[in-house]
Amino acid sequence: MSSPLYEKTIARHDYISIDGTEYSNAFREFRLSSEHSEEDVSAFSETGLDETLPGRTAQGFEGEFYISSEVASALWVLHINRTVCEVIWQPNGLNDNTGPLWYGNCTINVFNPGNTRGSASVSPFSARAADADGIQMNNT
């Protein structure tokens, strides 16, 4: 039997850095978001068929972090001051730092800490690219 081409990664150990500080263990969920809008260009279609082209690109990082006083204090200051800070994400980077990483200068736009009785205190997190460079990928 041949070996699979791709393996599932379970219980990943992602490397996450925000403004030069590592927050890898603070996040229980983290992902890249990169989406192009669709622009209708059907008016130029000779056949009358709907046609679209990629338009503006929205990029950033999203996730959810466990609230501790240290993490909440640091991320709150970056959020409330609208600070542009570097965000770095390397999936499974704590176990294998040779894989690709994504990085960009971002603003933290979503910071909503909350509690549910009997559950861990968490906050959704969203950081959007803050400059024309957007989110870049580096194969290390």
N, CA, C and O of each residue as an XYZ file, in Angstrom:
560
protein
N       0.846     -1.171      0.000
C       0.000      0.000      0.000
C       0.896      1.240      0.000
O       1.857      1.315      0.765
N       0.584      2.187     -0.839
C       1.403      3.395     -0.936
C       1.058      4.369      0.187
O      -0.048      4.344      0.727
N       2.005      5.215      0.527
C       1.783      6.192      1.582
C       0.968      7.360      1.035
O       1.051      7.665     -0.154
N       0.181      8.019      1.889
C      -0.639      9.149      1.426
C       0.238     10.344      1.054
O       1.326     10.534      1.598
N      -0.262     11.134      0.119
C       0.464     12.332     -0.295
C       0.369     13.439      0.748
O       1.297     14.230      0.915
N      -0.761     13.485      1.446
C      -0.976     14.543      2.428
C      -1.372     13.925      3.749
O      -2.082     12.920      3.790
N      -0.911     14.530      4.828
C      -1.255     14.049      6.152
C      -2.101     15.086      6.863
O      -1.911     16.289      6.681
N      -3.031     14.617      7.669
C      -3.799     15.518      8.506
C      -2.926     15.956      9.675
O      -2.143     15.171     10.209
N      -3.068     17.194     10.057
C      -2.363     17.695     11.228
C      -3.388     17.876     12.335
O      -4.327     18.658     12.185
N      -3.226     17.183     13.417
C      -4.147     17.251     14.541
C      -3.394     17.776     15.757
O      -2.218     17.470     15.957
N      -4.094     18.576     16.570
C      -3.495     19.172     17.764
C      -2.242     19.956     17.390
O      -1.157     19.742     17.930
N      -2.433     20.865     16.451
C      -1.309     21.645     15.959
C      -0.746     22.549     17.038
O      -1.413     22.899     18.011
N       0.484     22.903     16.831
C       1.184     23.801     17.748
C       1.682     24.988     16.944
O       2.858     25.070     16.591
N       0.764     25.908     16.659
C       1.076     27.054     15.814
C       1.935     28.074     16.553
O       1.805     28.276     17.761
N       2.811     28.707     15.787
C       3.587     29.836     16.311
C       2.823     31.104     15.940
O       2.516     31.327     14.769
N       2.516     31.936     16.942
C       1.786     33.184     16.731
C       2.521     34.287     17.467
O       2.773     34.188     18.668
N       2.863     35.343     16.735
C       3.547     36.489     17.318
C       2.784     37.758     16.936
O       2.400     37.939     15.780
N       2.570     38.628     17.919
C       1.894     39.902     17.684
C       2.743     41.001     18.298
O       3.028     40.982     19.496
N       3.138     41.945     17.484
C       3.949     43.085     17.927
C       5.221     42.623     18.644
O       5.639     43.229     19.630
N       5.831     41.546     18.142
C       7.093     41.067     18.678
C       6.994     40.181     19.908
O       8.017     39.748     20.438
N       5.765     39.899     20.377
C       5.569     39.040     21.533
C       4.897     37.745     21.096
O       3.937     37.772     20.325
N       5.390     36.624     21.579
C       4.796     35.340     21.211
C       3.533     35.079     22.032
O       3.535     35.184     23.258
N       2.450     34.735     21.319
C       1.173     34.410     21.946
C       0.691     33.022     21.526
O      -0.513     32.766     21.519
N       1.600     32.137     21.182
C       1.237     30.822     20.651
C       0.279     30.069     21.552
O      -0.702     29.508     21.064
N       0.527     30.037     22.833
C      -0.309     29.261     23.746
C      -1.594     29.972     24.143
O      -2.474     29.361     24.750
N      -1.715     31.240     23.814
C      -2.921     31.985     24.175
C      -4.080     31.701     23.220
O      -5.241     31.855     23.598
N      -3.780     31.293     22.002
C      -4.833     31.108     21.006
C      -5.285     29.661     20.924
O      -4.465     28.745     20.862
N      -6.587     29.467     20.924
C      -7.117     28.122     20.707
C      -7.549     27.938     19.265
O      -7.868     26.826     18.844
N      -7.562     29.020     18.510
C      -7.965     28.989     17.107
C      -7.300     30.170     16.404
O      -7.264     31.277     16.941
N      -6.778     29.934     15.216
C      -6.120     31.015     14.464
C      -6.116     30.634     12.988
O      -5.870     29.478     12.642
N      -6.386     31.597     12.129
C      -6.408     31.324     10.693
C      -6.161     32.596      9.896
O      -6.343     33.712     10.384
N      -5.745     32.392      8.667
C      -5.551     33.465      7.693
C      -6.845     33.666      6.939
O      -7.562     32.708      6.650
N      -7.142     34.911      6.620
C      -8.291     35.234      5.794
C      -7.809     36.100      4.639
O      -7.217     37.157      4.856
N      -8.061     35.655      3.415
C      -7.704     36.435      2.231
C      -8.805     36.232      1.202
O      -9.031     35.117      0.731
N      -9.484     37.317      0.858
C     -10.651     37.201     -0.008
C     -10.694     38.342     -1.018
O     -10.551     39.513     -0.666
N     -10.895     37.970     -2.289
C     -11.080     38.952     -3.353
C     -12.579     39.186     -3.551
O     -13.364     38.238     -3.544
N     -12.967     40.431     -3.726
C     -14.351     40.695     -4.103
C     -14.509     40.369     -5.589
O     -13.524     40.265     -6.320
N     -15.741     40.213     -6.017
C     -16.013     39.982     -7.440
C     -16.632     41.236     -8.029
O     -17.607     41.768     -7.498
N     -16.067     41.697     -9.114
C     -16.565     42.895     -9.784
C     -17.284     42.487    -11.066
O     -16.726     41.780    -11.906
N     -18.512     42.935    -11.204
C     -19.316     42.599    -12.374
C     -18.820     43.390    -13.584
O     -18.778     44.620    -13.560
N     -18.447     42.669    -14.636
C     -18.019     43.306    -15.884
C     -18.900     42.829    -17.041
O     -18.476     42.819    -18.197
N     -20.128     42.434    -16.711
C     -21.045     41.904    -17.713
C     -21.430     42.936    -18.770
O     -21.804     42.567    -19.884
N     -21.346     44.200    -18.443
C     -21.729     45.228    -19.404
C     -20.844     45.189    -20.643
O     -21.238     45.682    -21.700
N     -19.676     44.620    -20.527
C     -18.755     44.544    -21.660
C     -18.853     43.203    -22.386
O     -18.106     42.956    -23.333
N     -19.759     42.345    -21.952
C     -19.884     41.019    -22.536
C     -20.692     41.085    -23.827
O     -21.827     41.561    -23.827
N     -20.121     40.614    -24.913
C     -20.824     40.590    -26.193
C     -21.885     39.499    -26.230
O     -22.859     39.603    -26.976
N     -21.699     38.440    -25.419
C     -22.625     37.310    -25.439
C     -23.787     37.495    -24.484
O     -24.777     36.770    -24.581
N     -23.698     38.439    -23.568
C     -24.735     38.637    -22.585
C     -24.577     37.786    -21.347
O     -25.395     37.874    -20.430
N     -23.543     36.964    -21.300
C     -23.294     36.128    -20.129
C     -22.724     36.954    -18.988
O     -22.002     37.926    -19.210
N     -23.053     36.558    -17.763
C     -22.480     37.217    -16.597
C     -20.980     36.969    -16.570
O     -20.524     35.843    -16.769
N     -20.220     38.024    -16.324
C     -18.770     37.914    -16.207
C     -18.326     38.709    -14.992
O     -18.857     39.782    -14.706
N     -17.347     38.170    -14.281
C     -16.781     38.877    -13.141
C     -15.258     38.806    -13.205
O     -14.680     37.907    -13.817
N     -14.640     39.764    -12.565
C     -13.191     39.792    -12.394
C     -12.895     39.983    -10.915
O     -13.710     40.551    -10.187
N     -11.731     39.511    -10.463
C     -11.381     39.758     -9.058
C     -11.212     41.251     -8.807
O     -10.633     41.973     -9.618
N     -11.729     41.695     -7.671
C     -11.637     43.109     -7.306
C     -10.719     43.325     -6.127
O      -9.609     42.794     -6.085
N     -11.178     44.098     -5.182
C     -10.383     44.414     -4.002
C     -10.117     43.173     -3.175
O     -10.892     42.217     -3.190
N      -9.003     43.203     -2.451
C      -8.617     42.077     -1.610
C      -8.645     42.505     -0.148
O      -8.053     43.517      0.229
N      -9.342     41.717      0.671
C      -9.353     41.927      2.125
C      -8.557     40.792      2.751
O      -8.827     39.618      2.496
N      -7.577     41.148      3.570
C      -6.720     40.135      4.189
C      -6.564     40.402      5.677
O      -6.672     41.537      6.141
N      -6.308     39.333      6.406
C      -6.046     39.472      7.827
C      -5.978     38.122      8.503
O      -5.886     37.080      7.854
N      -6.023     38.163      9.804
C      -5.993     36.972     10.625
C      -7.210     36.989     11.537
O      -7.651     38.049     11.980
N      -7.747     35.806     11.814
C      -8.892     35.680     12.703
C      -8.649     34.523     13.654
O      -7.875     33.612     13.359
N      -9.309     34.566     14.784
C      -9.181     33.463     15.713
C      -9.887     33.737     17.014
O     -10.767     34.593     17.102
N      -9.485     32.994     18.020
C     -10.053     33.138     19.350
C      -8.951     32.829     20.351
O      -8.223     31.847     20.206
N      -8.835     33.678     21.368
C      -7.784     33.462     22.359
C      -8.372     33.338     23.751
O      -9.435     33.877     24.058
N      -7.635     32.599     24.592
C      -7.992     32.481     25.999
C      -7.589     33.766     26.706
O      -6.502     34.297     26.483
N      -8.462     34.249     27.546
C      -8.199     35.509     28.228
C      -7.398     35.266     29.498
O      -7.791     34.473     30.354
N      -6.281     35.950     29.607
C      -5.528     36.067     30.851
C      -5.277     37.554     31.018
O      -5.396     38.317     30.059
N      -4.935     37.970     32.218
C      -4.744     39.405     32.432
C      -3.611     39.947     31.570
O      -3.698     41.069     31.072
N      -2.541     39.159     31.386
C      -1.397     39.630     30.590
C      -1.764     39.780     29.115
O      -1.472     40.802     28.495
N      -2.405     38.756     28.564
C      -2.775     38.789     27.138
C      -3.820     39.863     26.886
O      -3.687     40.653     25.951
N      -4.853     39.897     27.707
C      -5.914     40.889     27.525
C      -5.363     42.313     27.620
O      -5.737     43.171     26.821
N      -4.488     42.572     28.575
C      -3.917     43.917     28.736
C      -3.102     44.316     27.520
O      -3.238     45.434     27.024
N      -2.258     43.419     27.033
C      -1.390     43.746     25.895
C      -2.199     43.943     24.612
O      -1.986     44.918     23.890
N      -3.115     43.036     24.328
C      -3.883     43.144     23.083
C      -4.890     44.288     23.131
O      -5.187     44.891     22.100
N      -5.422     44.598     24.325
C      -6.345     45.714     24.453
C      -5.665     47.032     24.079
O      -6.239     47.851     23.362
N      -4.456     47.228     24.562
C      -3.732     48.468     24.252
C      -3.517     48.605     22.751
O      -3.702     49.689     22.196
N      -3.127     47.513     22.084
C      -2.939     47.559     20.624
C      -4.255     47.835     19.914
O      -4.290     48.588     18.941
N      -5.337     47.230     20.392
C      -6.658     47.418     19.789
C      -7.158     48.852     19.982
O      -7.503     49.525     19.010
N      -7.197     49.313     21.217
C      -7.816     50.605     21.519
C      -7.037     51.779     20.918
O      -7.623     52.809     20.587
N      -5.721     51.624     20.777
C      -4.897     52.689     20.190
C      -4.784     52.587     18.672
O      -4.135     53.415     18.033
N      -5.425     51.560     18.099
C      -5.374     51.329     16.643
C      -3.926     51.208     16.158
O      -3.573     51.701     15.087
N      -3.112     50.553     16.953
C      -1.689     50.404     16.664
C      -1.478     49.450     15.491
O      -2.054     48.362     15.456
N      -0.661     49.858     14.546
C      -0.262     48.960     13.464
C       0.880     48.101     13.998
O       1.920     48.622     14.401
N       0.685     46.797     14.000
C       1.686     45.887     14.556
C       1.849     44.685     13.646
O       0.934     44.315     12.911
N       3.029     44.079     13.707
C       3.283     42.910     12.882
C       2.641     41.677     13.523
O       2.803     41.427     14.718
N       1.913     40.916     12.709
C       1.339     39.644     13.135
C       2.008     38.553     12.297
O       2.089     38.655     11.073
N       2.481     37.516     12.974
C       3.137     36.386     12.303
C       2.400     35.109     12.711
O       2.102     34.895     13.886
N       2.117     34.277     11.725
C       1.479     32.981     11.993
C       2.201     31.900     11.218
O       2.337     31.982      9.997
N       2.660     30.890     11.928
C       3.290     29.731     11.301
C       2.594     28.474     11.815
O       2.827     28.051     12.947
N       1.726     27.869     10.971
C       1.047     26.652     11.400
C       2.049     25.579     11.819
O       3.010     25.294     11.105
N       1.811     25.000     12.969
C       2.659     23.949     13.528
C       4.112     24.400     13.730
O       5.017     23.570     13.819
N       4.321     25.695     13.800
C       5.663     26.259     13.891
C       6.417     25.945     15.163
O       7.646     26.011     15.181
N       5.705     25.602     16.238
C       6.403     25.248     17.469
C       7.033     23.865     17.379
O       8.000     23.574     18.083
N       6.489     23.012     16.514
C       7.053     21.676     16.306
C       8.017     21.635     15.133
O       8.996     20.889     15.153
N       7.740     22.439     14.107
C       8.549     22.413     12.885
C       8.602     23.820     12.307
O       7.659     24.269     11.656
N       9.708     24.512     12.547
C       9.806     25.902     12.090
C      10.328     26.029     10.663
O      10.778     27.104     10.267
N      10.276     24.956      9.889
C      10.730     25.010      8.501
C       9.584     25.212      7.523
O       9.822     25.391      6.328
N       8.352     25.188      8.001
C       7.194     25.339      7.122
C       6.931     26.798      6.784
O       7.598     27.689      7.309
N       5.965     27.042      5.913
C       5.649     28.418      5.522
C       5.068     29.217      6.686
O       4.426     28.663      7.579
N       5.303     30.518      6.658
C       4.684     31.401      7.630
C       4.074     32.584      6.910
O       4.538     32.992      5.845
N       3.032     33.127      7.504
C       2.359     34.296      6.961
C       2.559     35.446      7.933
O       2.555     35.252      9.148
N       2.737     36.648      7.389
C       2.997     37.809      8.227
C       2.490     39.069      7.547
O       2.343     39.116      6.326
N       2.227     40.075      8.343
C       1.814     41.361      7.795
C       1.636     42.383      8.902
O       1.483     42.036     10.073
N       1.658     43.644      8.512
C       1.371     44.736      9.431
C      -0.144     44.886      9.504
O      -0.809     45.085      8.487
N      -0.679     44.788     10.712
C      -2.128     44.736     10.894
C      -2.582     45.658     12.016
O      -1.787     46.114     12.837
N      -3.888     45.918     12.026
C      -4.542     46.526     13.172
C      -5.496     45.491     13.761
O      -6.135     44.740     13.024
N      -5.589     45.455     15.069
C      -6.504     44.531     15.734
C      -7.873     45.197     15.780
O      -8.072     46.176     16.500
N      -8.806     44.666     15.014
C     -10.118     45.301     14.868
C     -11.209     44.673     15.726
O     -12.202     45.336     16.026
N     -11.053     43.418     16.128
C     -12.053     42.761     16.966
C     -11.388     42.272     18.238
O     -10.430     41.501     18.201
N     -11.911     42.732     19.358
C     -11.452     42.343     20.695
C     -12.693     42.366     21.575
O     -13.090     43.429     22.053
N     -13.312     41.208     21.796
C     -14.570     41.136     22.535
C     -14.506     40.075     23.628
O     -15.102     39.009     23.474
N     -13.802     40.335     24.728
C     -13.722     39.325     25.774
C     -15.086     39.054     26.399
O     -15.925     39.946     26.529
N     -15.279     37.798     26.779
C     -16.532     37.433     27.420
C     -16.372     36.168     28.240
O     -15.407     35.420     28.085
N     -17.333     35.949     29.109
C     -17.328     34.782     29.982
C     -18.639     34.035     29.858
O     -19.702     34.631     29.684
N     -18.547     32.735     29.949
C     -19.723     31.878     30.062
C     -19.501     31.004     31.283
O     -18.467     30.347     31.401
N     -20.442     30.993     32.167
C     -20.281     30.241     33.416
C     -19.875     28.803     33.120
O     -20.537     28.109     32.348
N     -18.786     28.362     33.734
C     -18.312     27.001     33.573
C     -17.409     26.789     32.372
O     -16.939     25.673     32.150
N     -17.156     27.826     31.597
C     -16.303     27.698     30.408
C     -15.069     28.586     30.535
O     -15.026     29.502     31.357
N     -14.085     28.303     29.719
C     -12.893     29.150     29.683
C     -13.254     30.521     29.124
O     -14.062     30.627     28.201
N     -12.661     31.561     29.679
C     -12.885     32.920     29.189
C     -12.135     33.103     27.883
O     -10.930     32.860     27.818
N     -12.839     33.532     26.839
C     -12.241     33.684     25.520
C     -12.673     35.004     24.889
O     -13.607     35.663     25.344
N     -11.967     35.359     23.839
C     -12.320     36.530     23.048
C     -12.075     36.226     21.583
O     -11.048     35.644     21.234
N     -13.019     36.618     20.710
C     -12.715     36.541     19.288
C     -11.626     37.551     18.964
O     -11.460     38.552     19.661
N     -10.901     37.280     17.917
C      -9.771     38.120     17.504
C      -9.825     38.292     15.996
O     -10.035     37.331     15.256
N      -9.635     39.514     15.553
C      -9.537     39.781     14.125
C      -8.547     40.914     13.908
O      -8.647     41.973     14.529
N      -7.596     40.679     13.025
C      -6.603     41.694     12.671
C      -6.605     41.829     11.154
O      -6.517     40.825     10.447
N      -6.703     43.035     10.653
C      -6.745     43.292      9.216
C      -5.450     43.936      8.750
O      -4.832     44.722      9.468
N      -5.052     43.586      7.534
C      -3.852     44.177      6.936
C      -3.993     45.694      6.915
O      -5.042     46.228      6.554
N      -2.923     46.379      7.304
C      -2.984     47.829      7.472
C      -2.207     48.596      6.414
O      -2.189     49.827      6.438
N      -1.565     47.896      5.486
C      -0.819     48.612      4.455
C      -0.935     47.877      3.119
O      -1.517     46.796      3.037
N      -0.376     48.478      2.089
C      -0.493     47.944      0.732
C       0.233     46.617      0.545
O      -0.043     45.904     -0.420
N       1.147     46.268      1.436
C       1.841     44.981      1.328
C       0.931     43.807      1.646
O       1.184     42.687      1.203
N      -0.131     44.055      2.412
C      -1.059     42.997      2.783
C      -0.372     41.904      3.588
O       0.605     42.150      4.294
N      -0.901     40.699      3.467
C      -0.331     39.547      4.153
C       0.603     38.847      3.172
O       0.224     38.553      2.038
N       1.805     38.591      3.614
C       2.817     37.944      2.778
C       3.073     36.531      3.293
O       2.826     36.233      4.462
N       3.567     35.672      2.418
C       3.950     34.324      2.821
C       5.449     34.159      2.583
O       5.985     34.587      1.561
N       6.105     33.531      3.548
C       7.528     33.290      3.453
C       7.759     31.793      3.635
O       7.418     31.243      4.682
N       8.322     31.138      2.653
C       8.715     29.733      2.807
C      10.100     29.707      3.424
O      11.087     30.059      2.778
N      10.166     29.283      4.688
C      11.452     29.282      5.391
C      12.276     28.091      5.032
O      13.389     27.935      5.535
